[in-house]
Amino acid sequence: MTASIKLVAADDHRLFLEGLKSLFEIIPEFNLVAVCENGDDLLTLIDQHHPDVALIDISMPGANTEMIVEKVEADFPDTYLIALTMHLDPEMAEELLSLGLSGYVLKEEAFDEVSNAINAVITGDQFISPVLAKAININQQKSETRKDFLTARELEVLKSAANGESNKAIARALDISERTVRFHVSNCCVKLEAHGRSNAVAKAMQMGLITV
């Protein structure tokens, strides 16, 4: 029998939390063990339960998203973080993805996308809501500093991913942190309008940017 994926969730909108509870009750592979309504309590829950995935509202009271990411990166590296937001704000998304988040999901799409997001990050993939990835890409196109092609490092990371290497293995081989690997993968997803690492690899191969 496949082990269930242990989850915790934090959101200051009680109705949204109730909706998540109802959703996960009908998905046997997910086990939502605890919920809370602020960032401080979330860190306590992560310390208590050591979940596989924590779903975090990016605008709730208490510890902010940056503090949560830094704390989890340092003390709970086996817990993946997926941010939830009701705002289609590409600049905010770029900033938060640069922190090393594993997933970023729009709340209006959450009940359709959150299962895919969780399954993606558990396998070391990245997940960005497709609508959000497109918005970030459009925003970058307006910037004079935007590079039209993937950087050498981004191509290096994607090629390693295409060869089946995990984020941890890529980080070790390139002498960078896993957080930096996730940052490069996020950039690739945005530039290629991909919803995750696997999709970014597929698109890069289709475009002839990488080969295996």
RODO-2510 file (C-alpha; in nm, 4 decimals, decimal comma):
residues 212
     n   res          X          Y          Z
     1     m     0,0000     0,0000     0,0000
     2     t     0,1383     0,3393    -0,1003
     3     a     0,2178     0,5691     0,1924
     4     s     0,0045     0,8796     0,2111
     5     i     0,1497     1,2251     0,1601
     6     k     0,1382     1,4191     0,4868
     7     l     0,0182     1,7785     0,4534
     8     v    -0,0329     2,0868     0,6661
     9     a    -0,2027     2,4049     0,5450
    10     a    -0,2142     2,7660     0,6600
    11     d    -0,4607     3,0296     0,5472
    12     d    -0,6369     3,3111     0,7291
    13     h    -0,9598     3,2448     0,5380
    14     r    -1,1388     2,9725     0,7334
    15     l    -1,3733     2,8894     0,4440
    16     f    -1,0776     2,8224     0,2154
    17     l    -0,9265     2,5887     0,4754
    18     e    -1,2587     2,4074     0,5068
    19     g    -1,2623     2,3675     0,1297
    20     l    -0,9132     2,2155     0,1354
    21     k    -1,0181     1,9755     0,4118
    22     s    -1,3178     1,8618     0,2060
    23     l    -1,1022     1,8183    -0,1033
    24     f    -0,8379     1,6073     0,0691
    25     e    -1,0968     1,3901     0,2438
    26     i    -1,1864     1,2409    -0,0950
    27     i    -0,8251     1,1927    -0,2089
    28     p    -0,6890     0,8909    -0,0170
    29     e    -0,3230     0,9521    -0,0975
    30     f    -0,3296     1,2896     0,0813
    31     n    -0,3390     1,3196     0,4605
    32     l    -0,4071     1,6727     0,5853
    33     v    -0,2937     1,6394     0,9459
    34     a    -0,3334     1,9988     1,0672
    35     v    -0,4343     2,3501     0,9622
    36     c    -0,3806     2,6969     1,1043
    37     e    -0,4467     3,0599     1,0227
    38     n    -0,1093     3,2361     1,0514
    39     g     0,2579     3,1975     0,9700
    40     d     0,3795     3,1550     1,3279
    41     d     0,1439     2,8659     1,3920
    42     l     0,2453     2,7121     1,0599
    43     l     0,6082     2,6930     1,1679
    44     t     0,4943     2,5239     1,4889
    45     l     0,2884     2,2706     1,2916
    46     i     0,5814     2,1937     1,0626
    47     d     0,8020     2,1373     1,3677
    48     q     0,5409     1,9069     1,5241
    49     h     0,4383     1,7027     1,2207
    50     h     0,7324     1,7194     0,9754
    51     p     0,4929     1,7154     0,6763
    52     d     0,5913     1,6253     0,3245
    53     v     0,4217     1,9411     0,1941
    54     a     0,3059     2,2656     0,3542
    55     l     0,0498     2,4808     0,1737
    56     i     0,0955     2,8457     0,2662
    57     d    -0,1114     3,1559     0,2058
    58     i     0,1345     3,4306     0,1092
    59     s    -0,0632     3,7134     0,2702
    60     m    -0,1617     3,5746     0,6099
    61     p    -0,0644     3,7263     0,9491
    62     g     0,2420     3,6176     1,1439
    63     a     0,5708     3,5027     0,9915
    64     n     0,5865     3,6129     0,6287
    65     t     0,6587     3,3846     0,3351
    66     e     1,0267     3,4773     0,3179
    67     m     1,0787     3,3955     0,6858
    68     i     0,8907     3,0669     0,6468
    69     v     1,0953     2,9609     0,3450
    70     e     1,4260     3,0438     0,5134
    71     k     1,3271     2,8580     0,8311
    72     v     1,2040     2,5505     0,6447
    73     e     1,5090     2,5479     0,4160
    74     a     1,7372     2,5524     0,7203
    75     d     1,5543     2,3242     0,9613
    76     f     1,3106     2,1107     0,7616
    77     p     1,4684     2,0480     0,4190
    78     d     1,2415     1,7487     0,3530
    79     t     0,9272     1,9659     0,3651
    80     y     0,8214     2,1167     0,0332
    81     l     0,6405     2,4518     0,0282
    82     i     0,3600     2,5442    -0,2093
    83     a     0,2409     2,9041    -0,1998
    84     l    -0,1242     2,9899    -0,2515
    85     t    -0,2408     3,3345    -0,3600
    86     m    -0,5534     3,5089    -0,4791
    87     h    -0,3527     3,7777    -0,6604
    88     l    -0,2267     3,7400    -1,0174
    89     d     0,0812     3,9498    -0,9463
    90     p     0,3751     3,8430    -1,1669
    91     e     0,6306     4,0605    -0,9877
    92     m     0,5377     3,9187    -0,6489
    93     a     0,5440     3,5687    -0,7939
    94     e     0,8935     3,6174    -0,9376
    95     e     1,0186     3,7427    -0,6023
    96     l     0,8685     3,4534    -0,4083
    97     l     0,9820     3,1897    -0,6563
    98     s     1,3338     3,3281    -0,6230
    99     l     1,3192     3,2318    -0,2550
   100     g     1,3100     2,8641    -0,3483
   101     l     0,9415     2,7763    -0,3258
   102     s     0,8571     2,4446    -0,4885
   103     g     0,5131     2,5482    -0,6102
   104     y     0,2961     2,8520    -0,6702
   105     v    -0,0775     2,8107    -0,7197
   106     l    -0,3528     3,0659    -0,7761
   107     k    -0,6381     3,0214    -0,5308
   108     e    -0,9002     3,0503    -0,8015
   109     e    -0,7439     2,7460    -0,9651
   110     a    -0,6399     2,5756    -0,6406
   111     f    -0,9048     2,3050    -0,6209
   112     d    -0,8215     2,2009    -0,9779
   113     e    -0,4441     2,2348    -0,9535
   114     v    -0,3395     2,1619    -0,5963
   115     s    -0,3334     1,7812    -0,6405
   116     n    -0,1086     1,8142    -0,9452
   117     a     0,1086     2,0650    -0,7612
   118     i     0,1557     1,8360    -0,4612
   119     n     0,2337     1,5319    -0,6743
   120     a     0,4802     1,7387    -0,8777
   121     v     0,6814     1,8784    -0,5876
   122     i     0,6943     1,5428    -0,4086
   123     t     0,8849     1,4039    -0,7086
   124     g     1,1258     1,6979    -0,7070
   125     d     0,9465     1,8823    -0,9828
   126     q     0,8324     2,2425    -0,9805
   127     f     0,4754     2,3628    -1,0245
   128     i     0,3557     2,7063    -1,1348
   129     s    -0,0049     2,7741    -1,2300
   130     p    -0,0028     2,7993    -1,6128
   131     v    -0,1969     3,1276    -1,6028
   132     l     0,0611     3,2703    -1,3664
   133     a     0,3581     3,1454    -1,5705
   134     k     0,2155     3,3189    -1,8762
   135     a     0,1607     3,6426    -1,6832
   136     i     0,5202     3,6378    -1,5558
   137     n     0,6474     3,5739    -1,9075
   138     i     0,4491     3,8696    -2,0446
   139     n     0,5806     4,0864    -1,7621
   140     q     0,9378     3,9879    -1,8406
   141     q     0,8904     4,0665    -2,2086
   142     k     0,8202     4,4271    -2,1091
   143     s     1,1498     4,4508    -1,9271
   144     e     1,4532     4,5792    -2,1152
   145     t     1,6748     4,3470    -1,9150
   146     r     1,4881     4,0304    -2,0146
   147     k     1,6971     3,7642    -2,1879
   148     d     1,5176     3,5913    -2,4695
   149     f     1,7046     3,2661    -2,4264
   150     l     1,7880     3,0467    -2,1322
   151     t     2,1176     3,1234    -1,9644
   152     a     2,4055     2,8763    -1,9745
   153     r     2,3375     2,7786    -1,6132
   154     e     1,9645     2,7323    -1,6775
   155     l     2,0430     2,5087    -1,9748
   156     e     2,2889     2,3139    -1,7601
   157     v     2,0249     2,2573    -1,4927
   158     l     1,7595     2,1575    -1,7471
   159     k     1,9925     1,9143    -1,9225
   160     s     2,0730     1,7505    -1,5892
   161     a     1,7002     1,7297    -1,5149
   162     a     1,6440     1,5741    -1,8571
   163     n     1,8960     1,3054    -1,7644
   164     g     1,6829     1,2188    -1,4630
   165     e     1,8975     1,3803    -1,1948
   166     s     1,7268     1,5011    -0,8780
   167     n     1,7550     1,8576    -0,7520
   168     k     1,9906     1,7314    -0,4811
   169     a     2,2151     1,5584    -0,7365
   170     i     2,2155     1,8644    -0,9630
   171     a     2,3061     2,0898    -0,6700
   172     r     2,5928     1,8598    -0,5723
   173     a     2,7255     1,8340    -0,9270
   174     l     2,7123     2,2091    -0,9909
   175     d     2,8276     2,3033    -0,6394
   176     i     2,5183     2,5142    -0,5707
   177     s     2,2325     2,4849    -0,3210
   178     e     1,9060     2,3033    -0,3906
   179     r     1,7359     2,6389    -0,3408
   180     t     1,9417     2,7800    -0,6303
   181     v     1,8521     2,4799    -0,8441
   182     r     1,4813     2,5433    -0,7792
   183     f     1,5341     2,9108    -0,8644
   184     h     1,6866     2,8186    -1,2016
   185     v     1,4066     2,5701    -1,2688
   186     s     1,1482     2,8368    -1,1873
   187     n     1,3133     3,0759    -1,4329
   188     c     1,3077     2,8061    -1,7000
   189     c     0,9389     2,7411    -1,6339
   190     v     0,8595     3,1097    -1,6684
   191     k     1,0614     3,1642    -1,9865
   192     l     0,9223     2,8506    -2,1511
   193     e     0,5693     2,9028    -2,0092
   194     a     0,5927     2,5565    -1,8558
   195     h     0,3954     2,4433    -1,5508
   196     g     0,6759     2,2356    -1,4018
   197     r     1,0263     2,0963    -1,4425
   198     s     0,9228     1,8017    -1,6577
   199     n     0,7193     2,0252    -1,8866
   200     a     1,0101     2,2716    -1,9119
   201     v     1,2457     1,9879    -2,0095
   202     a     1,0014     1,8665    -2,2752
   203     k     0,9591     2,2140    -2,4219
   204     a     1,3341     2,2804    -2,4214
   205     m     1,3930     1,9551    -2,6068
   206     q     1,1196     2,0350    -2,8580
   207     m     1,2839     2,3722    -2,9227
   208     g     1,6245     2,2096    -2,9627
   209     l     1,7678     2,3971    -2,6649
   210     i     1,8889     2,0771    -2,4992
   211     t     1,9538     1,7175    -2,6006
   212     v     2,0110     1,4020    -2,3997
***
